[in-house]
């Protein structure tokens, strides 16, 4: 921590040290946070001492969250990470403690406009600070695609331009602005396979007792990565046009597409864009009133609460997944037999994520399981090189496939 402060001082940046926040006590089946909160107070004392040693401001957030607050007044989404109300409380606390008066001229519309510009700037910075596929860009696989390393510095000028845009918006906002035009829902579009795809499908050779038909093709779906059926017989497809890594100037707008075969002839008749603006989704699984999506460092749950066909609610369930190699990132989302959500990562991925149950790490390939009710995340099995399939039979035996290290089906053992 001290070394980080020493590295930052020559930049002339204003620095403020901040304590962690406490974990709420939700009772069973969630964990008892007593020991964790005691540890957090010890860390807070150490941060306070560092602030005093370096003559830096210190903000104590230990009082922001009351561990024993009633359910109706909780400030977290899972006892640990802040919810919307918690983030608002945190923002007001920062303004008050730093002596920054709130902008009274910012109404909802102005605030939304500024937030959108700031978010766009943050995304550009993220693409360079934690680039997707960095094993190929910087590390030992750069001999294969190392030419992309030269692109990364190109993000810095774009970030600087966005900083200017933020300042410009803040200084030039009119007294009133026209409310943003409501984005229309994504309507169903008629689709059919392309002639080229139909022609290419004829070149496949299948056994006599099997039949192959083309369900959908471009342009209905572009760069599909994973698909999954829902209980209504619709196919949900994660498409990632940004794969495998992002160059400066590329507009990231990956999508979740829903395909439906209305006349049940084995060919998709229509499609709907359920969500867009995603970053490289590589895993998808309908469930629990929405769809789970593995995208870059996160696993999301997207829902359509007003039934217009477009996702309008996003919950970040897991954050901190590794992205070192984009064909090894989170994939293979599945419902497990005990009601959890399973998914896989491969050998060059390093995951470090914080959960209500503690920090979870996996620095190689393996299978994760996640409880959407308690947010408990555990490693189910380790091993293989590039595991891309995990299933369990009627006797509870687990099997995995490997896309790199070995052909065929492998036994998988918990732990």
C-alpha positions as CSV (number, residue, x, y, z in Angstrom):
1,X,0.0,0.0,0.0
2,X,2.8,2.4,0.9
3,X,4.7,1.6,-2.3
4,X,1.5,2.3,-4.3
5,X,1.2,5.7,-2.6
6,X,4.9,6.4,-3.4
7,X,4.3,5.6,-7.0
8,X,1.3,7.9,-7.2
9,X,2.8,11.0,-5.4
10,X,4.9,12.1,-8.4
11,X,1.8,12.3,-10.5
12,X,0.5,15.2,-8.4
13,X,-2.9,13.5,-8.1
14,X,-5.2,14.3,-5.2
15,X,-5.4,11.2,-3.0
16,X,-7.9,10.2,-0.4
17,X,-7.6,7.0,1.6
18,X,-10.9,5.2,2.3
19,X,-11.8,2.4,4.7
20,X,-13.8,-0.7,3.7
21,X,-17.5,-1.0,4.5
22,X,-18.9,-3.6,6.9
23,X,-20.9,-6.6,5.9
24,X,-24.6,-6.8,6.8
25,X,-25.9,-9.7,8.9
26,X,-28.7,-11.3,7.0
27,X,-29.0,-14.3,9.2
28,X,-29.3,-17.9,8.0
29,X,-28.6,-19.2,5.4
30,X,-26.2,-16.3,4.8
31,X,-22.9,-16.3,6.7
32,X,-22.3,-14.7,10.1
33,X,-20.2,-11.6,9.2
34,X,-18.8,-11.1,12.7
35,X,-15.2,-12.3,12.1
36,X,-15.1,-10.6,8.6
37,X,-16.2,-7.3,10.1
38,X,-13.6,-7.6,12.9
39,X,-10.9,-8.1,10.2
40,X,-12.2,-5.1,8.2
41,X,-11.9,-2.9,11.3
42,X,-8.2,-4.0,11.6
43,X,-7.6,-3.1,8.0
44,X,-9.4,0.3,8.5
45,X,-7.0,1.0,11.4
46,X,-4.0,0.3,9.2
47,X,-5.4,2.5,6.4
48,X,-5.9,5.3,8.9
49,X,-2.3,5.1,10.1
50,X,-1.1,5.2,6.5
51,X,-3.2,8.3,5.9
52,X,-1.7,10.0,8.9
53,X,1.8,9.0,8.0
54,X,1.5,10.4,4.5
55,X,-0.6,13.5,5.5
56,X,-3.5,12.4,3.4
57,X,-7.3,12.7,4.0
58,X,-9.0,9.6,5.4
59,X,-12.7,8.7,5.0
60,X,-14.1,6.3,7.6
61,X,-16.9,4.2,5.9
62,X,-17.3,1.8,8.8
63,X,-20.4,3.6,9.9
64,X,-22.0,3.6,6.4
65,X,-23.5,0.1,6.7
66,X,-25.1,-1.1,9.9
67,X,-24.6,-4.9,10.0
68,X,-27.8,-5.3,12.0
69,X,-30.1,-3.0,10.0
70,X,-33.7,-4.1,9.4
71,X,-34.4,-5.8,6.1
72,X,-36.3,-2.8,4.7
73,X,-33.3,-0.5,5.1
74,X,-30.5,-2.8,3.8
75,X,-27.9,-1.1,1.7
76,X,-26.5,-4.3,0.0
77,X,-27.7,-6.7,-2.6
78,X,-26.2,-9.8,-1.0
79,X,-25.0,-8.7,2.4
80,X,-21.6,-7.5,1.0
81,X,-21.9,-5.5,-2.3
82,X,-23.8,-2.2,-2.2
83,X,-27.2,-2.0,-3.9
84,X,-28.6,1.2,-5.6
85,X,-29.6,2.7,-2.3
86,X,-26.1,1.9,-0.8
87,X,-24.3,3.6,-3.8
88,X,-26.5,6.7,-3.4
89,X,-25.7,6.8,0.3
90,X,-22.0,6.4,-0.5
91,X,-22.0,9.2,-3.1
92,X,-23.7,11.6,-0.6
93,X,-21.2,10.6,2.1
94,X,-18.2,11.4,-0.2
95,X,-19.6,14.8,-1.2
96,X,-20.2,15.7,2.4
97,X,-16.9,14.5,3.8
98,X,-14.8,16.0,1.0
99,X,-16.6,19.3,1.3
100,X,-18.0,19.2,-2.3
101,X,-21.4,20.8,-2.5
102,X,-23.8,18.9,-4.7
103,X,-24.7,20.5,-8.1
104,X,-28.2,21.8,-7.5
105,X,-28.6,22.6,-11.2
106,X,-28.4,18.9,-12.2
107,X,-31.8,17.4,-12.6
108,X,-32.4,13.8,-13.6
109,X,-31.9,14.3,-17.3
110,X,-28.7,16.3,-16.9
111,X,-27.4,13.8,-14.5
112,X,-28.1,10.9,-16.8
113,X,-26.3,12.7,-19.7
114,X,-23.2,13.3,-17.6
115,X,-23.3,9.7,-16.3
116,X,-23.5,8.3,-19.8
117,X,-20.4,10.3,-20.9
118,X,-18.5,9.2,-17.8
119,X,-19.4,5.6,-18.3
120,X,-18.2,5.7,-21.9
121,X,-14.9,7.1,-20.7
122,X,-14.5,4.5,-18.0
123,X,-15.2,1.7,-20.6
124,X,-12.4,3.1,-22.9
125,X,-10.0,3.1,-20.0
126,X,-11.0,-0.4,-19.0
127,X,-10.2,-1.7,-22.5
128,X,-6.6,-0.6,-22.1
129,X,-6.1,-1.1,-18.4
130,X,-7.4,-4.7,-18.5
131,X,-7.4,-5.6,-22.1
132,X,-9.3,-8.7,-23.2
133,X,-6.9,-11.4,-24.4
134,X,-3.8,-10.0,-22.7
135,X,-2.0,-13.3,-22.9
136,X,-1.8,-12.9,-26.7
137,X,-1.2,-9.1,-26.5
138,X,1.5,-8.9,-23.9
139,X,2.4,-12.3,-22.5
140,X,3.9,-15.6,-23.7
141,X,1.5,-16.1,-26.6
142,X,2.2,-12.7,-28.2
143,X,4.3,-14.4,-30.9
144,X,0.9,-15.6,-32.2
145,X,-1.0,-12.3,-32.2
146,X,1.5,-9.9,-30.7
147,X,0.9,-7.2,-33.3
148,X,-2.1,-6.1,-31.3
149,X,0.1,-4.7,-28.5
150,X,0.7,-1.6,-30.5
151,X,-3.0,-0.8,-30.5
152,X,-3.2,-0.4,-26.7
153,X,-1.6,3.1,-26.4
154,X,-4.3,4.3,-28.9
155,X,-6.9,4.2,-26.1
156,X,-5.2,7.0,-24.1
157,X,-6.0,9.8,-26.6
158,X,-9.6,8.6,-26.7
159,X,-9.8,8.7,-22.9
160,X,-8.4,12.2,-22.9
161,X,-11.0,13.3,-25.4
162,X,-13.8,11.9,-23.3
163,X,-12.4,13.8,-20.2
164,X,-12.7,17.0,-22.2
165,X,-16.3,16.0,-23.2
166,X,-17.2,15.5,-19.6
167,X,-15.9,18.9,-18.7
168,X,-17.7,20.4,-21.7
169,X,-21.0,18.8,-20.8
170,X,-20.7,20.0,-17.2
171,X,-20.0,23.6,-18.2
172,X,-22.4,23.9,-21.1
173,X,-25.5,22.2,-19.9
174,X,-28.5,24.4,-20.5
175,X,-30.9,25.3,-17.7
176,X,-33.3,22.6,-19.0
177,X,-32.7,19.9,-21.5
178,X,-35.2,17.9,-23.5
179,X,-35.9,14.6,-21.9
180,X,-34.1,11.7,-23.6
181,X,-36.2,10.0,-26.2
182,X,-37.4,6.7,-24.9
183,X,-35.6,3.8,-26.6
184,X,-38.2,1.6,-28.3
185,X,-38.3,-2.1,-27.5
186,X,-36.6,-4.5,-29.8
187,X,-39.4,-5.9,-32.0
188,X,-39.5,-9.4,-33.5
189,X,-37.9,-9.5,-36.9
190,X,-38.6,-12.2,-39.5
191,X,-35.4,-14.2,-40.4
192,X,-34.4,-17.1,-42.4
193,X,-31.1,-18.8,-43.2
194,X,-29.0,-17.3,-46.0
195,X,-28.7,-19.0,-49.3
196,X,-24.9,-19.4,-48.8
197,X,-25.5,-21.1,-45.4
198,X,-28.1,-23.5,-46.9
199,X,-25.6,-24.3,-49.7
200,X,-22.8,-24.9,-47.3
201,X,-24.9,-27.2,-45.1
202,X,-25.3,-29.6,-48.0
203,X,-21.6,-30.4,-47.7
204,X,-22.0,-32.0,-44.3
205,X,-21.9,-35.8,-44.1
206,X,-24.0,-37.3,-41.3
207,X,-24.9,-40.9,-40.4
208,X,-28.0,-42.3,-42.1
209,X,-29.9,-42.5,-38.8
210,X,-29.4,-38.8,-38.1
211,X,-30.7,-35.6,-39.7
212,X,-29.0,-32.2,-39.9
213,X,-30.9,-29.0,-40.6
214,X,-29.8,-25.3,-40.5
215,X,-31.7,-23.5,-37.7
216,X,-30.3,-19.9,-38.2
217,X,-27.3,-18.1,-39.8
218,X,-26.0,-14.7,-40.5
219,X,-27.2,-12.0,-40.7
220,X,-29.7,-13.0,-38.0
221,X,-26.8,-13.9,-35.7
222,X,-23.2,-12.6,-36.0
223,X,-20.3,-14.4,-34.4
224,X,-22.4,-16.7,-32.1
225,X,-20.4,-18.0,-29.1
226,X,-22.8,-20.0,-27.0
227,X,-26.5,-20.8,-27.2
228,X,-29.1,-22.4,-24.9
229,X,-32.8,-23.4,-25.1
230,X,-35.5,-22.1,-22.7
231,X,-38.6,-23.9,-21.6
232,X,-40.6,-22.3,-24.4
233,X,-38.4,-23.8,-27.1
234,X,-36.7,-20.6,-28.0
235,X,-32.9,-20.5,-28.6
236,X,-30.9,-17.8,-26.8
237,X,-27.7,-16.9,-28.5
238,X,-24.7,-14.9,-27.1
239,X,-23.0,-13.0,-30.0
240,X,-19.6,-11.4,-29.7
241,X,-18.5,-9.3,-32.6
242,X,-15.8,-7.8,-30.4
243,X,-14.1,-11.2,-30.0
244,X,-11.2,-11.8,-29.4
245,X,-9.9,-8.4,-28.4
246,X,-10.7,-4.7,-28.9
247,X,-8.9,-2.1,-31.0
248,X,-9.2,1.6,-30.4
249,X,-12.2,3.1,-32.2
250,X,-14.1,-0.2,-32.3
251,X,-17.6,0.3,-31.0
252,X,-18.4,-2.6,-28.6
253,X,-22.0,-3.6,-29.0
254,X,-22.3,-7.4,-28.5
255,X,-25.8,-8.8,-28.1
256,X,-28.1,-11.5,-26.7
257,X,-30.4,-12.7,-29.5
258,X,-33.6,-14.8,-29.0
259,X,-34.6,-17.0,-31.9
260,X,-38.0,-18.6,-32.2
261,X,-39.2,-21.4,-34.5
262,X,-42.9,-20.4,-34.6
263,X,-44.1,-23.1,-37.0
264,X,-42.0,-25.8,-35.5
265,X,-40.3,-26.8,-38.8
266,X,-36.8,-26.8,-37.3
267,X,-35.8,-23.4,-38.7
268,X,-35.9,-20.1,-36.9
269,X,-38.7,-17.8,-38.2
270,X,-38.0,-14.7,-36.2
271,X,-35.5,-13.1,-33.9
272,X,-35.4,-10.4,-31.1
273,X,-32.5,-8.5,-29.6
274,X,-33.0,-9.1,-25.9
275,X,-29.9,-7.0,-24.8
276,X,-27.1,-5.1,-26.5
277,X,-24.1,-3.0,-25.5
278,X,-22.5,-6.0,-23.9
279,X,-18.7,-6.8,-23.8
280,X,-17.8,-10.1,-25.3
281,X,-20.5,-12.5,-23.9
282,X,-19.2,-16.0,-24.0
283,X,-21.8,-17.9,-21.9
284,X,-25.6,-17.8,-21.7
285,X,-28.3,-19.7,-19.7
286,X,-32.0,-18.9,-19.4
287,X,-33.3,-19.2,-15.9
288,X,-35.0,-17.6,-12.9
289,X,-37.1,-15.2,-14.9
290,X,-34.4,-14.0,-17.1
291,X,-31.0,-15.0,-18.5
292,X,-27.6,-15.5,-17.0
293,X,-24.8,-14.1,-19.1
294,X,-21.0,-14.6,-18.7
295,X,-19.3,-11.5,-20.1
296,X,-15.7,-10.5,-19.7
297,X,-15.0,-10.2,-15.9
298,X,-18.7,-10.7,-14.8
299,X,-21.6,-13.0,-14.7
300,X,-24.9,-11.0,-15.0
301,X,-28.5,-11.8,-14.6
302,X,-30.7,-9.9,-17.1
303,X,-34.5,-9.6,-16.8
304,X,-37.3,-8.0,-18.8
305,X,-39.5,-6.6,-16.0
306,X,-42.0,-4.8,-18.2
307,X,-42.4,-7.6,-20.8
308,X,-41.5,-5.5,-23.8
309,X,-38.9,-8.0,-25.0
310,X,-35.9,-6.0,-23.9
311,X,-33.8,-6.5,-20.8
312,X,-34.3,-3.5,-18.4
313,X,-32.8,-4.9,-15.2
314,X,-29.2,-6.0,-14.8
315,X,-27.7,-7.6,-11.7
316,X,-24.0,-8.2,-11.4
317,X,-23.8,-11.6,-9.6
318,X,-20.0,-12.2,-9.9
319,X,-17.2,-9.8,-10.7
320,X,-13.5,-10.4,-10.9
321,X,-13.3,-13.2,-13.4
322,X,-10.1,-13.5,-15.4
323,X,-9.8,-12.4,-19.0
324,X,-6.2,-13.2,-19.9
325,X,-7.2,-15.5,-22.8
326,X,-10.6,-14.8,-24.4
327,X,-11.1,-18.4,-25.6
328,X,-10.5,-19.6,-22.0
329,X,-12.8,-17.1,-20.3
330,X,-16.1,-18.0,-18.5
331,X,-18.2,-20.5,-20.6
332,X,-20.5,-23.5,-20.3
333,X,-23.1,-22.0,-18.0
334,X,-25.5,-24.8,-16.9
335,X,-28.1,-25.6,-14.2
336,X,-26.7,-28.2,-11.8
337,X,-28.7,-31.0,-10.2
338,X,-28.7,-29.3,-6.8
339,X,-30.1,-25.9,-8.1
340,X,-26.9,-24.1,-8.5
341,X,-25.3,-22.5,-11.6
342,X,-22.2,-24.2,-13.0
343,X,-19.6,-22.7,-15.3
344,X,-16.1,-23.3,-16.5
345,X,-12.8,-21.5,-17.0
346,X,-9.7,-22.7,-18.7
347,X,-6.0,-22.9,-18.0
348,X,-4.7,-19.3,-18.6
349,X,-7.4,-17.6,-16.6
350,X,-6.8,-16.2,-13.1
351,X,-10.0,-15.4,-11.2
352,X,-10.1,-13.5,-7.9
353,X,-13.6,-12.6,-6.7
354,X,-15.1,-11.4,-3.5
355,X,-18.3,-13.1,-2.2
356,X,-20.3,-12.8,1.1
357,X,-18.5,-16.1,2.0
358,X,-15.0,-14.8,1.4
359,X,-12.6,-14.3,-1.4
360,X,-12.6,-17.1,-4.0
361,X,-9.6,-17.8,-6.3
362,X,-8.9,-20.1,-9.2
363,X,-5.6,-19.6,-11.1
364,X,-6.1,-22.4,-13.6
365,X,-8.8,-24.4,-15.4
366,X,-11.7,-25.8,-13.5
367,X,-15.4,-25.8,-12.9
368,X,-17.3,-23.4,-10.6
369,X,-20.7,-23.7,-9.0
370,X,-22.7,-20.6,-7.8
371,X,-25.7,-20.5,-5.6
372,X,-28.0,-17.6,-6.9
373,X,-29.8,-17.5,-3.5
374,X,-26.9,-17.2,-1.2
375,X,-24.2,-16.0,-3.6
376,X,-21.9,-18.8,-2.4
377,X,-19.3,-19.5,-5.1
378,X,-17.1,-22.7,-4.9
379,X,-14.7,-24.6,-7.1
380,X,-16.4,-27.9,-8.0
381,X,-13.4,-29.5,-9.8
382,X,-9.9,-28.6,-11.0
383,X,-8.1,-29.8,-14.0
384,X,-7.9,-30.4,-17.8
385,X,-6.5,-27.7,-20.1
386,X,-9.4,-26.2,-21.9
387,X,-12.6,-27.8,-20.4
388,X,-15.6,-26.8,-22.5
389,X,-18.2,-29.2,-21.3
390,X,-19.4,-30.5,-17.9
391,X,-22.4,-32.8,-17.4
392,X,-23.6,-35.3,-14.7
393,X,-25.4,-38.6,-15.4
394,X,-28.3,-40.1,-13.5
395,X,-25.9,-41.7,-11.0
396,X,-24.3,-38.4,-10.1
397,X,-21.1,-39.1,-11.9
398,X,-19.4,-36.0,-13.5
399,X,-17.9,-35.9,-17.0
400,X,-15.9,-33.2,-18.8
401,X,-14.6,-32.6,-22.3
402,X,-11.3,-30.9,-23.1
403,X,-10.8,-28.7,-26.1
404,X,-7.0,-28.8,-26.0
405,X,-5.3,-31.3,-23.8
406,X,-7.0,-34.5,-24.6
407,X,-9.7,-36.0,-26.8
408,X,-12.8,-37.8,-25.5
409,X,-14.7,-37.8,-22.3
410,X,-13.0,-37.5,-18.9
411,X,-14.3,-38.3,-15.4
412,X,-14.4,-35.3,-13.2
413,X,-14.2,-35.5,-9.4
414,X,-15.4,-32.9,-6.9
415,X,-12.5,-31.1,-5.2
